[in-house]
């Protein structure tokens, strides 16, 4: 799977978990230092994928913890 596909899938997962557009932009900003992801280098893609995966995991853990 390409980085672009991974990023798109992770963003869809975060939206499903309840993150809104402002939160997503802030996550991207925290990872890359900017909110625009129209051009992302391979190194930045790796950083962004890792960061998004972390937030997906946190969101899933939160949902699991509070759905009992």
C-alpha positions, 0 to 999 in steps of 0.5 A: 500500500502506498503512503498516500493510500495509507494516509487516506485510510488512516484519516478515514479511520480517524473520522470514523472514530469521531475526530473532526477536521480541526483535530485532523489538521492539528494532528497533521500540524503536530507531525509536519509543522504545517496543515497542508498535505498536498505535497509530502516527501517520503520522509514526511509521509513516514512521520505522518503515517506513524503519527496517524497510526498512533492517534487511531490506536488511541481512539480505538483504545478510548472507544473500547474503554468506554464502550463497556 
